[in-house]
Amino acid sequence: MSDADAVENQLRQARQALDDASGAREADLSDAVVVNRLYYACFHAAQAVLYDRGHEPESYGGVLSLFGSEVVAAGDADRDRGRFLNDLSTLRKQAEYGYAQVDEDVDALLAETEPFVETMERLTE
């Protein structure tokens, strides 16, 4: 798969996860399901930017770390975007592994995820 194909694949997955999150929220599914899809929307969008810059992270942690060091530190995304991605990662783990209840405003998370994905799409153009 070429770098351009990998970027487009990640952006497609990001948009699909965002659509899934919106649909899950509208269907009144659990906050855990919505948070999962929001995290993956941001994760795939961040990974698209990294692929676009020639990086190939090999783990979830690698994406988070490289996003901070290569995108946020470069000034291409603000620190709030990096913090948001990390916060969603923590929330996803709470939701999936059940060690803490998700106690967040899921609608606010959804509202913040869409501009995150859009920003990452712009960074790959």
JOKA-V813038 format. One record per backbone hydrogen bond with DSSP energy under -0.5 kcal/mol. CO is the residue of the C=O (numbers start at 1). NH is the residue of the N-H. E is the energy in kcal/mol with one decimal. If there is no record, write none. Layout:
<<CO | NH | E> <CO | NH | E>>
This chain:
<<2 | 6 | -2.5> <3 | 7 | -2.6> <4 | 8 | -2.4> <5 | 9 | -2.7> <6 | 10 | -2.3> <7 | 11 | -2.5> <8 | 12 | -2.5> <9 | 13 | -2.3> <10 | 14 | -2.2> <11 | 15 | -2.6> <12 | 16 | -2.4> <13 | 17 | -2.5> <14 | 18 | -2.2> <15 | 19 | -2.5> <16 | 20 | -2.8> <17 | 21 | -2.4> <18 | 22 | -2.3> <19 | 23 | -2.6> <20 | 24 | -2.7> <21 | 25 | -2.3> <22 | 26 | -2.5> <23 | 27 | -2.0> <24 | 29 | -2.9> <25 | 28 | -1.5> <30 | 34 | -1.8> <31 | 35 | -3.1> <32 | 36 | -2.1> <33 | 37 | -2.0> <34 | 38 | -2.4> <35 | 39 | -2.8> <36 | 40 | -2.2> <37 | 41 | -1.9> <38 | 42 | -2.1> <39 | 43 | -3.2> <40 | 44 | -2.5> <41 | 45 | -1.8> <42 | 46 | -2.8> <43 | 47 | -2.6> <44 | 48 | -2.1> <45 | 49 | -1.6> <46 | 50 | -2.1> <47 | 51 | -2.9> <48 | 52 | -2.4> <49 | 53 | -1.2> <50 | 53 | -0.5> <50 | 55 | -2.7> <51 | 54 | -1.9> <59 | 63 | -1.8> <60 | 64 | -2.1> <61 | 65 | -2.8> <62 | 66 | -2.8> <63 | 67 | -2.6> <64 | 68 | -1.8> <65 | 69 | -2.5> <66 | 70 | -3.2> <66 | 71 | -0.6> <67 | 71 | -1.7> <67 | 72 | -2.5> <68 | 73 | -2.3> <71 | 76 | -2.0> <71 | 77 | -1.0> <72 | 75 | -1.8> <78 | 81 | -1.1> <78 | 82 | -1.4> <79 | 83 | -2.8> <80 | 84 | -2.5> <81 | 85 | -2.3> <82 | 86 | -2.1> <83 | 87 | -3.0> <84 | 88 | -2.7> <85 | 89 | -1.8> <86 | 90 | -2.1> <87 | 91 | -2.6> <88 | 92 | -2.8> <89 | 93 | -2.0> <90 | 94 | -2.3> <91 | 95 | -2.7> <92 | 96 | -3.0> <93 | 97 | -2.7> <94 | 98 | -1.3> <94 | 100 | -0.7> <101 | 103 | -0.7> <104 | 106 | -1.3> <105 | 109 | -2.0> <106 | 110 | -2.5> <107 | 111 | -2.3> <108 | 112 | -1.5> <109 | 113 | -1.8> <110 | 114 | -1.5> <111 | 115 | -0.7> <112 | 116 | -1.3> <113 | 117 | -2.6> <114 | 118 | -2.4> <115 | 119 | -2.5> <116 | 120 | -2.2> <117 | 121 | -2.4> <118 | 122 | -2.2> <119 | 123 | -2.0> <120 | 124 | -0.9> <121 | 124 | -0.8> <122 | 125 | -1.2>>
